[in-house]
Amino acid sequence: MGLSRRKRQIKKGFACIFAGLLILGNTVQVSAEETYRISYEVPPKERDDYTIVTEDLGVYEVCEGDSLWRISEKLLGDGGQYMQLARENADVISDPDLIYPQMYLQVSRNVYVKKRTGANGIRTPEYRFGTPDGWRFGILGSGDVYANCALMGSGFSNVICLLRDKEQSGVKALSDWEKSKQTIEEYVRGSYAGKIADLEFHDYQSADGRVLRLFSYVYTIDGADYGYRGELDIHVCQGICQTEHIQAEFTGMDTEEDIRDIVLYMLASFEEFPGTMSVNGYNVSVAPDRPWALGGICNSFAWVDQYYDAVFGEIAEKEKPAQEKTARERILGL
């Protein structure tokens, strides 16, 4: 869904060199005992260790020669789950062995998210959520761009967090999500054509009824803008969920695609405690927060663009790169 193009080869060494320049201020080690994990199949005896969320994979049109087994194998990775498709579409399937071309099937799958255990995570009197092993908590920023509640992993892995009171604008944006998807796609096409690609949406529902909305994309840094040759792709995923009083937003950035698993893990583990009335007193914020058509949701596109522009602008100013060298060559002193 959305915008797509061939992904470029990521320069891992180039990315890791920059990672140390991205953290401003002091950081605190986040204690952790378990590694986050996303799975699509877990033995029954281990399922108590996981939170189960249901991923909506959309609608599939049956083609000539299809069977529920083949469809299940193609979309769910396991033909043996064909009865799940049959149960989910009982309104149109009376016999699992009889399906016809041009039938439309709703498709979903269970996703198993490792539960937060022990001291693994962030906890306040109002809420808690899980964090991956060994990640640090602190401020992430460069120049005038910052997030004062962020988690930093190894290399280029970062997640900025925005926890605030649930407001009507955010409720509206998430409840009419199909319209919000269109708004996001139009915004990207109009404002970031050539910089943002591979925009995809991912929808989940937890067992307690919470809806988890995620969208992911690739943000490309053009080295020529800073006096270098070559490009660097950053995988970004923004996830949003709401509890009774809180809206939690996590935006992950990395040179690796599995940043989406980390964001999903944090969202699925998010929990509001009874008695909560407001979390705005913590003053968790990102800046600048550029307004856009989708009120109530943080504009991660603008923040990511301004953040990396500030980071690479600062590096270019300090290093004064030579045009004939690539960014990797300049940073490594080659």
N, C-alpha and C positions, 0 to 999 in steps of 0.2 A: 504494500500500500504506500501511496505517497510518491516522493521523489526518489529516483535511484540512478546509480551509475556504477561502473567498475571500481572497486576499492583499490586504492594504491597500496604499494608495499610500505609498511610502517618502518621507520628507521628507529629501532629500539634503543640502540646506543645513543643516538642523538637525543631521544626523549629523556633518558635517564640522566644525562649530563645536566639538563635544565632543572630536574626535579628539586635539587637542593636550593635553587634560587626562588622557589615559589612560596616558601613559608616565612611569614613575618610574625614577630612576637614569640612568646614562649609557648611550648606545647607540653601536654601532660600525657603520660602513657595510659592508654585505656586497657584495663585488665581484661584478659580473655582466656578461656579454657577450651573452647570448641571452635573449630573452623566452620564458617558458614558453608552451606552446601545446598544446591538446588538439584533435585532428582525428579525423574518422571516415572520411576518404578522403584518401590521399596518393599522388601519382604514384610508380610503382615506382622510378624513378631517385632519389627523395628518401628512400626508406624506411630507408636506413642511418642517417639522422639522427634516427630515432625509436625509442623502445621500444614494442613492440606488446604490449598487454594485451587479454585477451578478457573482454568484459562479458557476464555472464549476465543475460539479459532474462526468464528464467522460461519458463513453459509457455503455449502458445497453443492454444485449442480451435478447430479449423476450423469455419467456419460455411457455411451454404448460399450458393453462388455464389462462394466463395473460390477463388483459384488461388495457387500459390506466388509468382507475380509480384506479385499484389495484396498478399499477406501481407508479402512482402519490402519492397514499397514503403511499406506502412503502418508496419512495425516497424523497418525498417533504413534507411528513407529512400531506397532505391534498388531498384526492381523487378529490375534487372539482377543483383542478388545472390541470385536465387532458387535457384541451384545450391548456394550455401553452405547454405541451409536443407535442400535435398535431401540433401547429403552428411552434414550433422549428424544427420539423421533417417533414415539409410539402413536402420535396423532396421524402420521402418514404411512407408517410401516406396520402392517398387520402380520406379515410373515417375513422374518429376516432373510429367507431365501428368495424373496420376490421383491426386487426393486427395479425401477424402470428409468430410462433416460428422461432427463428434464425434471426429475424429482429434486426438490431442494431440501437438504439436510442441515440441521444445526449441528455444529461440531464443537466439542469442548474436550478438555482433558484435565486430569488431576495433576497438580504440581506439588511436590513434597519439599517443604522449606524447613531446614533444620531449626529447631526451636532454640530460643535464647536460653542459656543455662548458666547457673551460678552468677558470678559477677560480670559475666560477659555482656558489656553494653553500657548505655547511658541511662541514669535514673535520676528523676527529680521527684518531689512530692506529688506531682500531677501526672507524670507519664514515665514510660521507659521504652527502650527499643534496643535490639541487639546490634552489635558491631563485629566486624571480622577480627580475627586474631591479630594482636600486635599493632593495631592502628592507633595513631596518636590523635588527641583532641586539642584543638587550638584555633587560631585565626589564620585564614588563608586570604592572601591579598597581594596586590602590587599597585603602587601609586595610589590613586583615589578609589580603586576598586577593591572591595573586600567582602568577606563573609565572616561574621564573628562567632559562628558556630560551625566548625568544619572538622572532618575526620581525614587524616592523611595516612595512606598506606605506603608501601615501598614503591620505588620508581616514580611513576607519574600518576598514581592512583589517588584521587581525592573525591570526597563527597561533601558538598555544602548542605547544611540543614536549615530549614526555615520552619519554625514551630510558632503558630499564632492562633488566636481565637478564630473559630469558625464563623464566617460572615455570609450574608445572603448572596453576595456576588460569587463567592466560591462554590456555594451550594448549587447555584444556578448553572455555573460552568460545568460542574461534574454531572449534574442530573440530565442535562441536555448534551451528552458527550458527543453524539454524532455531529451536531452542529459545531461543537467546539473543535472537533477534528478538522472540519472544513476551514474554520477560522485559522487554525494553526497552519494548515497547508498553504492557504492563501497568503498568510503573513510571510512564511518562508520563501515562497516564490517571489513575492514582491520586494522583500527586504534583504534576502541573503542568497539570491541565485548565484551559483558558482562557488559559494562558501559552505553551504550546508547541503548534504545529500543523504540518501538512504533513510529518509524519515519513515518510521514505522510506529504503529500503535499497538499496545498490549493491554488487554483488559482481564482482570481477575476478580473473583469473589471469594472471600474467606468464609469459613464455616459459621462464623458469628454474624454473617450478613454484611460485613464491610465490603465496599467496592474499592479496588485498587486500580488506579489508572496510571499507565506508564507510556511514555513515548521516547523513542531513541533516535539518534541521528549521528552522522559523521560531520564534524567541523574540520575544515581544511585550512591549515596555516600556510600561506604562500611565502616562502623564504625571500622572494624577490622584493616583498614589501619592506624588508628589513636589511637588504643588502646581501642576502644569501641566495644560493641556488637550491632548488629542490622544494619539496612540500612535506608537511607532516600532518597526518590524520589523527584527530582526537575523537574517540568514541564517547558520546554523551548520552546519558539516560536521566530523564526527570520522572520521578514518581510522586503521586499525590494520593493521600487517603484522608478520610474524615472520621472522627469519632463523635461522641455526643457534643463536646465543646471545642475540640481541637482540629485544626487542619495541619497535617504534617506533609512537608515537601522535602524530598531528598533529590539532589542533582549530582550524579556521579560523572567523573571525567577520567579517562584513561586512554592509553594507546592500545588497550586490549578490549575486545568486544564483551568479555564477561563482566564488565562493570554493571550490566543490566541485572545479573544475578545478585550482585551485592545490593543494589537499590531495592530489588524485590525482597531480599532477605530482611532488610531494615524496615520496609513497609509492613511486611507480613508479621513481624515481631512487635510492631508498635502497639502500645496498650495505654489507655487512659485509666487512671485510678478513680474510684468513687469519691465524690465530694468535690471534684474539680469544677471551678467556675471560670477561671481565666488564667492564661499563661502569658499574656502580653507584658506582665511585669518583668519578665526576664530580658526583654528588649533584644530578642534574637532578630538579627536583620542581615540583609545583604544590601550593598550599595555599589553603584547607583541601581535603583530599581526603575527601569524605564517603562512608562505606561504603554499599554498596547490594547488591542481590541478585546482581549480575553481578560476582563477584569476579575480579580479574585485569585488569579494564579500568577506566580512569579514568572517573569519573562526571562527564562534561562538563555534563550538565543542571544539576547542583547548582553546579558551579563557575561556569558562565555566569550563572546566576541570582544568585549571591552577588556576583560581580564587578560586574555592571551595577547591582545594588542599591547597592553601595558607591560606584560612580562617580557615579550620579545622586543618591544621598544626600548626597555631598560637594558636588556642584554646588548642590543645593537649599539646603544649609546656608550656602554662601558667597553665593549670589545672593538668598536669601530671596524666592522668586518670588511674584508676586501671582496669586491664583487666577483673576482675570479674563483673564489673558494666557496665550497658548499658550507652550510651551517655546521654540519658534522665535522668537517675538516677544520673549521675555524675554532670550534669549541675544544676539540681534541688537540689542537696545536699542530696539526699535520701540514 
